[in-house]
């Protein structure tokens, strides 16, 4: 028994049908494009994390007024 009740033979048949429909060249290009996209995503995630010299992120629930959202300070003064 294979993955989720699918046997090895059923997976092989599906693979053969996919190769017949798309061809090996197209599958190779799709695989390399997908790999490049995943590599780029991982690189962008690593670039955004914890570099020395980065400014700390502001917390949205802090009492400091944000420069991006000056209306937050006004709203707090009204509710107090």
Rosetta blueprint (number, residue, H / E / L):
1 X L
2 X L
3 X H
4 X H
5 X H
6 X L
7 X L
8 X H
9 X H
10 X H
11 X H
12 X H
13 X H
14 X H
15 X H
16 X H
17 X H
18 X H
19 X H
20 X H
21 X H
22 X H
23 X L
24 X H
25 X H
26 X H
27 X H
28 X H
29 X H
30 X H
31 X H
32 X H
33 X H
34 X H
35 X H
36 X H
37 X H
38 X H
39 X H
40 X H
41 X H
42 X H
43 X H
44 X H
45 X H
46 X H
47 X H
48 X L
49 X L
50 X L
51 X L
52 X L
53 X L
54 X L
55 X L
56 X L
57 X L
58 X L
59 X L
60 X L
61 X L
62 X L
63 X L
64 X L
65 X L
66 X L
67 X L
68 X L
69 X L
70 X L
71 X H
72 X H
73 X H
74 X H
75 X H
76 X H
77 X H
78 X H
79 X H
80 X L
